[in-house]
Each structure stands twice: as C-alpha cells, then as structure tokens.
Amino acid sequence: EMYSDGFGQPNRERVIFKAPGPLLNPFWWTDERCERLKDADPAAYRTDVLAEFTDIEESLLSQYLEDATRDEMVLDPVESQEYIASMDPGTRSNAWTLVIATRKRNKKIIAYCKQWQGSALEPIRPRDVLQEAAQICFHYNTNWAYTDQFAADALKDLASQYGLELIIEPWTKQNKTQLFMELQSQFQQGNVQIPPDQYLLKDLRLVKRR
C-alpha cells in the first residue's frame, strides 16, 4: 500500500527505494546466480533479484477482485431480499469483522462490512461490539449471525442479551481449503459482488495458493 501510494513521490516523512538485488549486493547476485534462481524459483527471482512484488497469479483471488468490486460502499436493505450475517471475532491484534450478505439470483452480494480493531494494550470489549453488531443485523432484518469457534459459547450467551443469536460454524484445516476453492470458483464465474472496502480487499488479496 505504501509503495502504491508513495513510490516516486518522496516527502519529508517517507522515501521509498526500489533496489534490485544485483545493485545492492553485486558480489552475491552474480549473473550466474540470478539465472539459476530464475529457473529454480521464479517467484523468489521476481522479489529478490528484480525487487518486484510477486505475480498476481500467486494470489488465489486477486485477479478477480477488480471486476467484482462495485462503486458503492454500503447497500441499503431491501424488503424483498433476505440477508445473512457472519462474523469473525477477535479482541487484540486480530480484528473483529462483520459481513452482511444477500443474493440476487446466482450473484452473492456483500451489502455491508465492518471491522473493529483492538490491540494488546486496548483489547476490544466483546459486549460493545456485539451490541453494535446486533443493531446492524437488525437493520438488515436478521437477528442471527454465523461465527467460528473462538470463545463461541461465551459470545453466544453474551450476544443473546442483545437479541442476536450466534450460529457456530467451526473453521478448520479440513474445511478451509474447500471453502476457499469454492469462493474462487464463484469469483471466476462472476457470481460475487463486493464493496470497495480497503480491509476486505486486503484480506482477500492475502489468500495465497500453497
């Protein structure tokens, strides 16, 4: 993000240098070593020798995001549509996220998304987040939300105090790959629409093939 926003525009706070490996360390990055790396590991050659970011193809979803992103940040609720909420709780370095989704025919649409960010010194208070999340869900005519297994029983009990029911859907190593591949398939077919939210886009770009 800093590179995209600031490269070629130095200021008093930040100067960005882009230096290929052979210029930084010509003793190590000989022509022979560069050619060997290019054949053995093209991704490492691109980053370590050329000082470029990794190819977009190494990301599972990046190549589809531009076409899937609409202009509006938030879509207002429509009475004739059904909405589903899903959250990923976190209290410290991991953000607490909420997504409200709907669909029109085959297209799955994220109508609303929000994240709350805490820290080690000032962790998020689940009570405050759940109260606000409940009001957001009510706005979209739903009173329940999916959540993963993080402190699920305690959060489920706490959310019920605000009229919000949490449905526990475990997030495991076994189902993670399957779910991400299904998501990629939906993006490939043009069946997903997302808002231009920087945090959502960043999270989706960070999903990598392994």
C-alpha positions as CSV (number, residue, x, y, z in Angstrom):
1,E,0.0,0.0,0.0
2,M,2.8,2.4,0.9
3,Y,4.5,1.6,-2.4
4,S,1.4,2.0,-4.5
5,D,0.6,5.4,-2.8
6,G,4.1,6.8,-2.4
7,F,6.6,5.4,-4.9
8,G,8.0,8.2,-7.0
9,Q,6.6,10.8,-4.6
10,P,9.2,11.3,-1.8
11,N,8.4,13.6,1.1
12,R,9.8,14.6,4.5
13,E,8.3,11.5,6.2
14,R,9.0,8.8,3.7
15,V,11.2,7.9,0.8
16,I,10.8,4.6,-1.0
17,F,13.8,2.9,-2.6
18,K,13.4,0.1,-5.1
19,A,16.7,-1.6,-5.5
20,P,17.3,-4.9,-7.4
21,G,19.5,-7.4,-5.8
22,P,22.5,-7.1,-8.1
23,L,22.6,-3.4,-7.3
24,L,22.5,-3.9,-3.6
25,N,24.9,-6.8,-3.5
26,P,26.7,-7.5,-6.8
27,F,29.2,-9.8,-5.1
28,W,26.3,-12.2,-4.2
29,W,23.9,-11.6,-7.1
30,T,26.2,-12.6,-10.0
31,D,24.7,-13.2,-13.4
32,E,25.1,-16.9,-13.0
33,R,23.3,-17.0,-9.6
34,C,20.5,-14.8,-10.9
35,E,19.9,-17.2,-13.9
36,R,19.9,-20.2,-11.6
37,L,17.3,-18.6,-9.3
38,K,15.2,-17.6,-12.3
39,D,14.9,-21.2,-13.4
40,A,14.6,-22.7,-9.9
41,D,12.2,-20.3,-8.2
42,P,10.6,-17.6,-10.5
43,A,8.7,-16.0,-7.5
44,A,11.9,-15.6,-5.5
45,Y,13.7,-14.2,-8.6
46,R,11.0,-11.7,-9.0
47,T,11.2,-10.4,-5.4
48,D,14.9,-10.9,-4.5
49,V,16.5,-10.1,-7.9
50,L,14.1,-7.7,-9.6
51,A,12.7,-6.1,-6.5
52,E,9.1,-6.6,-7.7
53,F,6.0,-7.8,-5.9
54,T,5.0,-11.4,-6.5
55,D,2.9,-12.2,-9.5
56,I,-0.8,-11.6,-9.2
57,E,-1.4,-15.3,-10.2
58,E,0.1,-16.4,-6.9
59,S,-2.9,-14.9,-5.1
60,L,-6.0,-17.1,-5.1
61,L,-8.4,-14.2,-5.7
62,S,-6.6,-11.0,-6.7
63,Q,-7.2,-11.3,-10.4
64,Y,-11.0,-11.3,-9.9
65,L,-11.3,-8.5,-7.4
66,E,-11.4,-5.5,-9.7
67,D,-14.3,-6.9,-11.7
68,A,-16.2,-8.0,-8.6
69,T,-15.9,-4.6,-6.8
70,R,-18.8,-2.1,-7.1
71,D,-18.7,1.6,-6.6
72,E,-21.0,1.9,-3.5
73,M,-19.5,1.1,-0.1
74,V,-22.8,0.1,1.5
75,L,-26.1,-1.2,0.1
76,D,-29.3,-0.3,2.0
77,P,-31.6,-3.2,2.9
78,V,-34.3,-4.1,0.5
79,E,-37.5,-5.6,1.9
80,S,-37.9,-8.3,-0.7
81,Q,-34.3,-9.7,-0.1
82,E,-33.0,-12.0,2.6
83,Y,-29.8,-11.1,4.4
84,I,-27.3,-13.3,6.2
85,A,-24.7,-12.1,8.7
86,S,-21.3,-13.7,9.5
87,M,-18.6,-12.5,11.9
88,D,-15.1,-13.5,12.8
89,P,-14.4,-12.4,16.4
90,G,-11.1,-11.1,17.6
91,T,-10.1,-8.9,20.5
92,R,-6.5,-7.9,20.2
93,S,-4.2,-7.9,17.1
94,N,-6.8,-9.8,15.1
95,A,-9.7,-7.6,14.1
96,W,-13.3,-8.4,14.8
97,T,-15.1,-8.5,11.4
98,L,-18.8,-8.5,10.4
99,V,-20.2,-9.1,6.9
100,I,-23.9,-8.8,5.8
101,A,-24.6,-10.7,2.6
102,T,-27.5,-11.2,0.3
103,R,-28.0,-12.6,-3.2
104,K,-29.7,-11.8,-6.5
105,R,-30.3,-14.9,-8.5
106,N,-26.8,-16.5,-8.6
107,K,-24.9,-13.5,-7.5
108,K,-23.7,-13.3,-3.9
109,I,-23.5,-9.7,-2.7
110,I,-21.8,-8.2,0.3
111,A,-24.1,-5.4,1.3
112,Y,-22.2,-4.3,4.3
113,C,-18.9,-5.0,6.1
114,K,-17.2,-3.6,9.1
115,Q,-14.3,-4.3,11.4
116,W,-13.3,-3.4,14.9
117,Q,-9.6,-3.3,15.7
118,G,-8.2,-3.7,19.2
119,S,-4.6,-4.0,20.5
120,A,-2.7,-5.8,23.2
121,L,-2.9,-2.6,25.3
122,E,-6.5,-1.8,24.5
123,P,-8.4,-5.0,23.5
124,I,-11.9,-4.9,22.1
125,R,-14.8,-5.3,24.6
126,P,-17.0,-8.1,23.1
127,R,-20.0,-6.6,24.9
128,D,-19.7,-3.3,23.0
129,V,-19.1,-5.0,19.6
130,L,-21.9,-7.4,19.9
131,Q,-24.3,-4.7,20.9
132,E,-23.4,-2.7,17.8
133,A,-23.3,-5.8,15.6
134,A,-26.8,-6.7,16.7
135,Q,-28.1,-3.3,15.7
136,I,-26.5,-3.6,12.3
137,C,-28.1,-7.0,11.8
138,F,-31.5,-5.8,12.9
139,H,-31.2,-3.0,10.3
140,Y,-30.9,-5.8,7.6
141,N,-33.9,-7.6,9.1
142,T,-31.9,-10.5,10.5
143,N,-31.4,-11.5,14.2
144,W,-28.7,-14.1,13.8
145,A,-25.2,-14.5,12.6
146,Y,-22.6,-17.2,11.8
147,T,-19.5,-17.2,13.9
148,D,-16.5,-19.5,14.3
149,Q,-15.4,-21.4,17.4
150,F,-13.5,-18.6,19.0
151,A,-14.9,-18.2,22.6
152,A,-18.1,-19.3,20.9
153,D,-20.1,-20.4,24.0
154,A,-19.4,-17.2,25.9
155,L,-20.0,-14.9,22.9
156,K,-23.2,-16.8,22.1
157,D,-24.5,-16.2,25.6
158,L,-23.4,-12.5,25.6
159,A,-25.0,-11.9,22.1
160,S,-28.3,-13.3,23.3
161,Q,-28.6,-10.4,25.8
162,Y,-28.9,-8.1,22.8
163,G,-31.3,-10.3,20.8
164,L,-28.7,-11.7,18.5
165,E,-28.4,-15.4,18.0
166,L,-24.9,-16.8,17.1
167,I,-24.7,-19.9,14.9
168,I,-21.4,-21.7,15.4
169,E,-19.6,-22.8,12.2
170,P,-16.2,-24.3,13.0
171,W,-13.3,-23.0,10.9
172,T,-10.9,-25.9,10.5
173,K,-7.9,-27.0,8.4
174,Q,-10.2,-29.6,6.8
175,N,-12.9,-27.2,5.5
176,K,-10.7,-24.1,5.0
177,T,-9.2,-25.2,1.6
178,Q,-12.6,-26.4,0.3
179,L,-14.3,-23.2,1.2
180,F,-11.6,-21.0,-0.4
181,M,-11.7,-23.0,-3.6
182,E,-15.4,-22.7,-3.7
183,L,-15.1,-19.0,-3.2
184,Q,-12.5,-18.8,-6.1
185,S,-15.0,-20.7,-8.3
186,Q,-17.7,-18.2,-7.5
187,F,-15.4,-15.3,-8.3
188,Q,-14.3,-16.9,-11.6
189,Q,-18.0,-17.2,-12.7
190,G,-18.7,-13.6,-11.8
191,N,-21.1,-14.6,-9.0
192,V,-19.7,-12.3,-6.3
193,Q,-20.0,-8.6,-5.7
194,I,-18.1,-6.8,-3.0
195,P,-17.8,-3.2,-1.8
196,P,-14.6,-1.1,-2.2
197,D,-13.6,-1.6,1.4
198,Q,-9.8,-1.5,1.9
199,Y,-9.7,-4.0,4.7
200,L,-11.9,-6.5,2.9
201,L,-9.9,-6.2,-0.3
202,K,-6.6,-6.6,1.5
203,D,-7.8,-9.7,3.3
204,L,-8.9,-11.3,0.0
205,R,-5.6,-10.4,-1.7
206,L,-3.7,-12.1,1.1
207,V,-5.3,-15.5,0.4
208,K,-2.4,-17.4,-1.3
209,R,-2.0,-20.6,-3.1
210,R,0.2,-23.2,-1.4
